[in-house]
Amino acid sequence: MKDLKDKLFESEAEYEVTAEDAKREEMPEESRWCMIQTGGSIGEERFMNARYGNKRCKVVRDNMTEEEAKDVAKRWNKMLTPGEKKYYRIKYSAVKVDKIKMDE
């Protein structure tokens, strides 16, 4: 099974690594959190590359603290339109990284 970071950022050249990001890389695995998306349209299913419990999901952001992940998920959920919430059932959640299983 691939590492979560390798699966998310296959091309490191596109991303600028800051000192804060480097500090987060040193965090112990059990204290890392990520933000996942559940729900979405049929066309988005090919991007659902992980499982949380029995739900398919997409990891949107990784290497976050618990507070940061919860704040960002709450803010992103507020930005969803009523159609995205009701029809597509899109929802963002903060989850510990070790609870996510990546599909191969």
VMD Tcl script that builds the backbone (N, CA, C; Angstrom):
set m [mol new atoms 312]
animate dup $m
set s [atomselect $m all]
$s set {name element resname resid chain x y z} {
  {N N MET 1 A 0.834 -1.167 0.000}
  {CA C MET 1 A 0.000 0.000 0.000}
  {C C MET 1 A 0.887 1.241 0.000}
  {N N LYS 2 A 0.563 2.211 -0.847}
  {CA C LYS 2 A 1.357 3.424 -0.937}
  {C C LYS 2 A 1.129 4.307 0.286}
  {N N ASP 3 A 2.147 5.106 0.584}
  {CA C ASP 3 A 2.030 6.077 1.662}
  {C C ASP 3 A 1.046 7.159 1.229}
  {N N LEU 4 A 0.320 7.697 2.177}
  {CA C LEU 4 A -0.693 8.708 1.884}
  {C C LEU 4 A -0.089 9.920 1.198}
  {N N LYS 5 A 1.062 10.369 1.667}
  {CA C LYS 5 A 1.716 11.531 1.077}
  {C C LYS 5 A 2.109 11.265 -0.373}
  {N N ASP 6 A 2.629 10.075 -0.658}
  {CA C ASP 6 A 3.029 9.735 -2.024}
  {C C ASP 6 A 1.833 9.714 -2.957}
  {N N LYS 7 A 0.701 9.250 -2.473}
  {CA C LYS 7 A -0.509 9.164 -3.287}
  {C C LYS 7 A -1.064 10.547 -3.588}
  {N N LEU 8 A -0.983 11.456 -2.607}
  {CA C LEU 8 A -1.547 12.794 -2.782}
  {C C LEU 8 A -0.665 13.692 -3.649}
  {N N PHE 9 A 0.629 13.687 -3.368}
  {CA C PHE 9 A 1.517 14.616 -4.046}
  {C C PHE 9 A 2.528 13.854 -4.886}
  {N N GLU 10 A 2.088 13.393 -6.034}
  {CA C GLU 10 A 2.983 12.631 -6.896}
  {C C GLU 10 A 4.009 13.534 -7.573}
  {N N SER 11 A 3.649 14.781 -7.798}
  {CA C SER 11 A 4.573 15.724 -8.407}
  {C C SER 11 A 4.900 16.813 -7.388}
  {N N GLU 12 A 6.018 16.692 -6.714}
  {CA C GLU 12 A 6.403 17.637 -5.675}
  {C C GLU 12 A 6.798 18.990 -6.261}
  {N N ALA 13 A 7.123 19.060 -7.544}
  {CA C ALA 13 A 7.557 20.306 -8.151}
  {C C ALA 13 A 6.449 21.352 -8.142}
  {N N GLU 14 A 5.201 20.946 -8.124}
  {CA C GLU 14 A 4.086 21.890 -8.162}
  {C C GLU 14 A 3.840 22.561 -6.819}
  {N N TYR 15 A 4.372 22.004 -5.751}
  {CA C TYR 15 A 4.075 22.489 -4.419}
  {C C TYR 15 A 5.304 23.115 -3.788}
  {N N GLU 16 A 5.091 24.258 -3.163}
  {CA C GLU 16 A 6.163 24.937 -2.475}
  {C C GLU 16 A 6.141 24.497 -1.019}
  {N N VAL 17 A 7.232 23.982 -0.522}
  {CA C VAL 17 A 7.296 23.485 0.852}
  {C C VAL 17 A 7.796 24.611 1.749}
  {N N THR 18 A 6.983 24.971 2.744}
  {CA C THR 18 A 7.364 26.021 3.680}
  {C C THR 18 A 7.967 25.389 4.933}
  {N N ALA 19 A 8.487 26.234 5.810}
  {CA C ALA 19 A 9.067 25.742 7.064}
  {C C ALA 19 A 7.994 25.084 7.925}
  {N N GLU 20 A 6.774 25.629 7.878}
  {CA C GLU 20 A 5.677 25.043 8.656}
  {C C GLU 20 A 5.315 23.657 8.128}
  {N N ASP 21 A 5.328 23.492 6.799}
  {CA C ASP 21 A 5.063 22.178 6.209}
  {C C ASP 21 A 6.131 21.167 6.625}
  {N N ALA 22 A 7.379 21.596 6.618}
  {CA C ALA 22 A 8.469 20.703 7.017}
  {C C ALA 22 A 8.319 20.303 8.481}
  {N N LYS 23 A 7.866 21.237 9.318}
  {CA C LYS 23 A 7.654 20.939 10.730}
  {C C LYS 23 A 6.536 19.911 10.895}
  {N N ARG 24 A 5.499 20.013 10.076}
  {CA C ARG 24 A 4.383 19.073 10.144}
  {C C ARG 24 A 4.802 17.678 9.711}
  {N N GLU 25 A 5.765 17.579 8.817}
  {CA C GLU 25 A 6.254 16.269 8.381}
  {C C GLU 25 A 6.892 15.509 9.534}
  {N N GLU 26 A 7.413 16.237 10.514}
  {CA C GLU 26 A 8.067 15.615 11.651}
  {C C GLU 26 A 7.085 15.223 12.757}
  {N N MET 27 A 5.809 15.600 12.595}
  {CA C MET 27 A 4.809 15.245 13.602}
  {C C MET 27 A 4.671 13.731 13.659}
  {N N PRO 28 A 4.421 13.180 14.846}
  {CA C PRO 28 A 4.194 11.733 14.933}
  {C C PRO 28 A 2.944 11.337 14.153}
  {N N GLU 29 A 2.954 10.158 13.591}
  {CA C GLU 29 A 1.850 9.684 12.741}
  {C C GLU 29 A 0.510 9.717 13.469}
  {N N GLU 30 A 0.503 9.410 14.760}
  {CA C GLU 30 A -0.761 9.346 15.484}
  {C C GLU 30 A -1.370 10.724 15.756}
  {N N SER 31 A -0.614 11.804 15.560}
  {CA C SER 31 A -1.165 13.134 15.787}
  {C C SER 31 A -1.481 13.874 14.486}
  {N N ARG 32 A -1.300 13.231 13.352}
  {CA C ARG 32 A -1.601 13.859 12.059}
  {C C ARG 32 A -3.082 13.718 11.728}
  {N N TRP 33 A -3.650 14.770 11.179}
  {CA C TRP 33 A -5.049 14.778 10.759}
  {C C TRP 33 A -5.110 15.159 9.289}
  {N N CYS 34 A -6.203 14.787 8.631}
  {CA C CYS 34 A -6.421 15.174 7.244}
  {C C CYS 34 A -7.891 15.540 7.076}
  {N N MET 35 A -8.209 16.132 5.944}
  {CA C MET 35 A -9.590 16.481 5.638}
  {C C MET 35 A -10.024 15.637 4.449}
  {N N ILE 36 A -11.196 14.994 4.583}
  {CA C ILE 36 A -11.699 14.147 3.512}
  {C C ILE 36 A -13.011 14.696 2.977}
  {N N GLN 37 A -13.322 14.309 1.743}
  {CA C GLN 37 A -14.608 14.639 1.126}
  {C C GLN 37 A -15.362 13.346 0.875}
  {N N THR 38 A -16.600 13.291 1.311}
  {CA C THR 38 A -17.482 12.174 0.987}
  {C C THR 38 A -18.601 12.712 0.118}
  {N N GLY 39 A -19.212 11.828 -0.644}
  {CA C GLY 39 A -20.279 12.241 -1.557}
  {C C GLY 39 A -19.710 12.791 -2.845}
  {N N GLY 40 A -20.582 13.295 -3.713}
  {CA C GLY 40 A -20.158 13.866 -4.982}
  {C C GLY 40 A -20.877 13.208 -6.139}
  {N N SER 41 A -20.551 13.623 -7.344}
  {CA C SER 41 A -21.210 13.092 -8.531}
  {C C SER 41 A -20.558 11.788 -8.977}
  {N N ILE 42 A -21.204 11.109 -9.903}
  {CA C ILE 42 A -20.686 9.835 -10.415}
  {C C ILE 42 A -19.320 10.029 -11.061}
  {N N GLY 43 A -19.118 11.135 -11.749}
  {CA C GLY 43 A -17.843 11.402 -12.405}
  {C C GLY 43 A -16.694 11.583 -11.429}
  {N N GLU 44 A -16.998 11.922 -10.216}
  {CA C GLU 44 A -15.946 12.119 -9.222}
  {C C GLU 44 A -15.481 10.820 -8.591}
  {N N GLU 45 A -16.187 9.725 -8.823}
  {CA C GLU 45 A -15.843 8.459 -8.180}
  {C C GLU 45 A -14.434 7.984 -8.515}
  {N N ARG 46 A -13.934 8.329 -9.678}
  {CA C ARG 46 A -12.586 7.886 -10.028}
  {C C ARG 46 A -11.525 8.556 -9.165}
  {N N PHE 47 A -11.879 9.685 -8.525}
  {CA C PHE 47 A -10.943 10.374 -7.653}
  {C C PHE 47 A -11.075 9.932 -6.196}
  {N N MET 48 A -12.072 9.118 -5.902}
  {CA C MET 48 A -12.259 8.619 -4.550}
  {C C MET 48 A -11.261 7.484 -4.330}
  {N N ASN 49 A -10.123 7.820 -3.775}
  {CA C ASN 49 A -9.006 6.876 -3.698}
  {C C ASN 49 A -8.745 6.349 -2.294}
  {N N ALA 50 A -9.682 6.571 -1.380}
  {CA C ALA 50 A -9.466 6.132 -0.004}
  {C C ALA 50 A -10.770 5.625 0.596}
  {N N ARG 51 A -10.651 5.004 1.753}
  {CA C ARG 51 A -11.829 4.524 2.479}
  {C C ARG 51 A -11.730 4.969 3.927}
  {N N TYR 52 A -12.860 5.439 4.426}
  {CA C TYR 52 A -12.993 5.776 5.842}
  {C C TYR 52 A -14.164 4.955 6.358}
  {N N GLY 53 A -13.843 3.914 7.103}
  {CA C GLY 53 A -14.886 2.958 7.492}
  {C C GLY 53 A -15.327 2.208 6.247}
  {N N ASN 54 A -16.614 2.255 5.932}
  {CA C ASN 54 A -17.100 1.607 4.714}
  {C C ASN 54 A -17.418 2.618 3.616}
  {N N LYS 55 A -17.084 3.898 3.818}
  {CA C LYS 55 A -17.359 4.947 2.833}
  {C C LYS 55 A -16.140 5.207 1.964}
  {N N ARG 56 A -16.397 5.406 0.684}
  {CA C ARG 56 A -15.333 5.854 -0.202}
  {C C ARG 56 A -15.189 7.348 -0.025}
  {N N CYS 57 A -13.971 7.825 -0.063}
  {CA C CYS 57 A -13.732 9.250 0.147}
  {C C CYS 57 A -12.500 9.703 -0.623}
  {N N LYS 58 A -12.327 11.007 -0.644}
  {CA C LYS 58 A -11.167 11.609 -1.286}
  {C C LYS 58 A -10.447 12.443 -0.237}
  {N N VAL 59 A -9.149 12.254 -0.089}
  {CA C VAL 59 A -8.362 13.051 0.846}
  {C C VAL 59 A -8.080 14.386 0.169}
  {N N VAL 60 A -8.564 15.457 0.765}
  {CA C VAL 60 A -8.432 16.784 0.176}
  {C C VAL 60 A -7.178 17.484 0.677}
  {N N ARG 61 A -6.938 17.429 1.981}
  {CA C ARG 61 A -5.745 18.039 2.568}
  {C C ARG 61 A -5.161 17.077 3.584}
  {N N ASP 62 A -3.843 17.135 3.744}
  {CA C ASP 62 A -3.128 16.209 4.616}
  {C C ASP 62 A -2.172 16.989 5.517}
  {N N ASN 63 A -1.606 16.305 6.504}
  {CA C ASN 63 A -0.617 16.879 7.427}
  {C C ASN 63 A -1.130 18.144 8.105}
  {N N MET 64 A -2.220 17.994 8.832}
  {CA C MET 64 A -2.803 19.115 9.552}
  {C C MET 64 A -2.890 18.757 11.033}
  {N N THR 65 A -2.979 19.770 11.860}
  {CA C THR 65 A -3.254 19.532 13.269}
  {C C THR 65 A -4.747 19.319 13.424}
  {N N GLU 66 A -5.172 18.825 14.573}
  {CA C GLU 66 A -6.592 18.547 14.791}
  {C C GLU 66 A -7.427 19.817 14.688}
  {N N GLU 67 A -6.995 20.885 15.332}
  {CA C GLU 67 A -7.752 22.133 15.317}
  {C C GLU 67 A -7.852 22.696 13.904}
  {N N GLU 68 A -6.736 22.677 13.190}
  {CA C GLU 68 A -6.711 23.209 11.835}
  {C C GLU 68 A -7.631 22.407 10.912}
  {N N ALA 69 A -7.582 21.087 11.014}
  {CA C ALA 69 A -8.416 20.242 10.156}
  {C C ALA 69 A -9.900 20.480 10.422}
  {N N LYS 70 A -10.278 20.594 11.684}
  {CA C LYS 70 A -11.686 20.832 12.021}
  {C C LYS 70 A -12.148 22.212 11.569}
  {N N ASP 71 A -11.291 23.221 11.724}
  {CA C ASP 71 A -11.654 24.573 11.294}
  {C C ASP 71 A -11.835 24.656 9.783}
  {N N VAL 72 A -10.914 24.050 9.036}
  {CA C VAL 72 A -10.987 24.094 7.575}
  {C C VAL 72 A -12.202 23.314 7.074}
  {N N ALA 73 A -12.471 22.143 7.659}
  {CA C ALA 73 A -13.638 21.355 7.250}
  {C C ALA 73 A -14.930 22.118 7.517}
  {N N LYS 74 A -15.021 22.768 8.646}
  {CA C LYS 74 A -16.207 23.551 8.983}
  {C C LYS 74 A -16.396 24.696 7.991}
  {N N ARG 75 A -15.309 25.385 7.663}
  {CA C ARG 75 A -15.374 26.508 6.724}
  {C C ARG 75 A -15.761 26.033 5.325}
  {N N TRP 76 A -15.185 24.912 4.872}
  {CA C TRP 76 A -15.510 24.397 3.538}
  {C C TRP 76 A -16.955 23.908 3.479}
  {N N ASN 77 A -17.467 23.307 4.556}
  {CA C ASN 77 A -18.867 22.872 4.572}
  {C C ASN 77 A -19.815 24.053 4.470}
  {N N LYS 78 A -19.441 25.184 5.064}
  {CA C LYS 78 A -20.276 26.385 4.974}
  {C C LYS 78 A -20.327 26.928 3.555}
  {N N MET 79 A -19.291 26.704 2.763}
  {CA C MET 79 A -19.232 27.237 1.392}
  {C C MET 79 A -19.999 26.386 0.385}
  {N N LEU 80 A -20.428 25.186 0.783}
  {CA C LEU 80 A -21.163 24.323 -0.143}
  {C C LEU 80 A -22.539 24.911 -0.440}
  {N N THR 81 A -22.990 24.733 -1.675}
  {CA C THR 81 A -24.322 25.204 -2.047}
  {C C THR 81 A -25.366 24.216 -1.527}
  {N N PRO 82 A -26.630 24.646 -1.444}
  {CA C PRO 82 A -27.672 23.709 -1.000}
  {C C PRO 82 A -27.776 22.467 -1.891}
  {N N GLY 83 A -27.547 22.605 -3.196}
  {CA C GLY 83 A -27.583 21.453 -4.099}
  {C C GLY 83 A -26.459 20.470 -3.843}
  {N N GLU 84 A -25.277 20.989 -3.546}
  {CA C GLU 84 A -24.151 20.110 -3.241}
  {C C GLU 84 A -24.391 19.338 -1.949}
  {N N LYS 85 A -25.050 19.991 -1.003}
  {CA C LYS 85 A -25.334 19.335 0.272}
  {C C LYS 85 A -26.441 18.305 0.139}
  {N N LYS 86 A -27.530 18.690 -0.519}
  {CA C LYS 86 A -28.706 17.821 -0.561}
  {C C LYS 86 A -28.630 16.781 -1.687}
  {N N TYR 87 A -28.342 17.217 -2.917}
  {CA C TYR 87 A -28.370 16.308 -4.054}
  {C C TYR 87 A -27.111 15.454 -4.146}
  {N N TYR 88 A -25.951 16.098 -4.051}
  {CA C TYR 88 A -24.688 15.364 -4.185}
  {C C TYR 88 A -24.185 14.813 -2.850}
  {N N ARG 89 A -24.746 15.277 -1.751}
  {CA C ARG 89 A -24.373 14.842 -0.398}
  {C C ARG 89 A -22.875 14.982 -0.133}
  {N N ILE 90 A -22.334 16.102 -0.570}
  {CA C ILE 90 A -20.918 16.373 -0.333}
  {C C ILE 90 A -20.757 16.859 1.101}
  {N N LYS 91 A -19.745 16.348 1.762}
  {CA C LYS 91 A -19.444 16.757 3.122}
  {C C LYS 91 A -17.947 16.614 3.349}
  {N N TYR 92 A -17.380 17.586 4.049}
  {CA C TYR 92 A -15.970 17.545 4.413}
  {C C TYR 92 A -15.866 17.205 5.895}
  {N N SER 93 A -14.912 16.346 6.240}
  {CA C SER 93 A -14.730 15.911 7.615}
  {C C SER 93 A -13.255 15.885 7.965}
  {N N ALA 94 A -12.966 16.155 9.236}
  {CA C ALA 94 A -11.603 16.052 9.751}
  {C C ALA 94 A -11.434 14.661 10.348}
  {N N VAL 95 A -10.376 13.956 9.921}
  {CA C VAL 95 A -10.165 12.567 10.323}
  {C C VAL 95 A -8.686 12.356 10.611}
  {N N LYS 96 A -8.383 11.496 11.573}
  {CA C LYS 96 A -6.986 11.136 11.820}
  {C C LYS 96 A -6.462 10.333 10.632}
  {N N VAL 97 A -5.237 10.580 10.264}
  {CA C VAL 97 A -4.638 9.933 9.091}
  {C C VAL 97 A -4.609 8.415 9.238}
  {N N ASP 98 A -4.366 7.907 10.440}
  {CA C ASP 98 A -4.259 6.468 10.596}
  {C C ASP 98 A -5.600 5.747 10.475}
  {N N LYS 99 A -6.715 6.463 10.400}
  {CA C LYS 99 A -8.040 5.849 10.216}
  {C C LYS 99 A -8.397 5.708 8.738}
  {N N ILE 100 A -7.583 6.281 7.852}
  {CA C ILE 100 A -7.833 6.263 6.407}
  {C C ILE 100 A -7.084 5.081 5.793}
  {N N LYS 101 A -7.768 4.343 4.931}
  {CA C LYS 101 A -7.112 3.267 4.169}
  {C C LYS 101 A -7.118 3.663 2.706}
  {N N MET 102 A -5.929 3.709 2.126}
  {CA C MET 102 A -5.797 4.110 0.731}
  {C C MET 102 A -6.031 2.901 -0.171}
  {N N ASP 103 A -6.808 3.106 -1.264}
  {CA C ASP 103 A -6.984 2.057 -2.265}
  {C C ASP 103 A -5.728 1.998 -3.122}
  {N N GLU 104 A -5.422 0.842 -3.638}
  {CA C GLU 104 A -4.237 0.707 -4.474}
  {C C GLU 104 A -4.580 0.702 -5.919}
}
mol reanalyze $m
mol bondsrecalc $m
mol representation Tube
mol addrep $m
